[in-house]
Amino acid sequence: MSQIPLEQGVIDFITQNKQDYRICTSCSGPVMLPVALKSPKSTDIVIEIGENKLYISRVQARYLRRVTSDMIYDPEVGLSCNAYPGL
């Protein structure tokens, strides 16, 4: 599987926040969460971004054509999903 392109806004966000993230499935589609909230799996695709990593779930990788800024989790909005209580 070839590397999935990243929007510059995603690269900038990860670089500025200096932490690893994971793209996983939510009730409303793919979401990018810090690995402190959603741990990576051994089956994830890993993309190096400077000193950090973006993990992409194999499930999501099949459907993603590009990682976009609208996938970044916004705690002000939260998630309307029972799979992630409290988010």
N, C-alpha and C positions, 0 to 999 in steps of 0.2 A: 504494500500500500504506500503510495507516495505521500510526502508531507503535505499537510493541509495548510493552505495559506492563512496568514494572520493579518487582520486589519492593523494599521499602524497604531490606532488608539488602544488596542489590546496590548501590543508590545510596550507602549509607553506606560500603560496602567501597571503592568507587571513589573517593569523596571523601576517605576517610582515607588511602588509599595514594597519592593524587595522581599517578596515571599513567593512560594510556589502555589499554583492553582490547579484545579481539576475541572474539566468540563464533564458534567454528568447529566443524567436525565431528571427533569422535574415534570410536574403535571402540565406545565405550560411550554415544555420544550427544553432545549439544552440550556444549561446555566453554568456559569463559571464561578466556582466557590473556592475559598482558600482551603488548602489541604488540612488546615486545623479543624475545619468543619466537615470535610468529606475526604477521607484518606484515599490515596491512590491505590490502584490494584496492580498486581503483577502483569495483567493483560493489557494495561493502558498503553497507548502510544505516547511517547515522551518527546516533547519539543523543547530544546534548550533555548532560553532567552536570557542572554548574558549569564549571570551567575544563578539564575532561577530556572525553574522548569514549569512547563504547562503539560499536565497529564490530560489525555483525552480518552474517555471511556471507549472501548471497542464498539459498544452498542451505538454511541453517538457518531463515531468516526465513519461508520457506514453511510450516514446520511448527510454529514457536513461537507459542504463545498468550500466553506471559508469560516473562520472564527471572527465574529464581529463584536463590536462594542456593546451591542444590545444584549449580549449573553452575560455580561458582567453583573453579578448579584449586587443589587442595591438595597441595603438594609432599610432605607427609608420607605421602600415599596414592599419589601418582604416577598415571600413566596406563598401563593395560595395553593399549598400542597400538603396533604397529610403525611407525606413521606418525610418531610423535614419540619417536625413540630418546633415552634419557636422561631422560625425564620420568616 
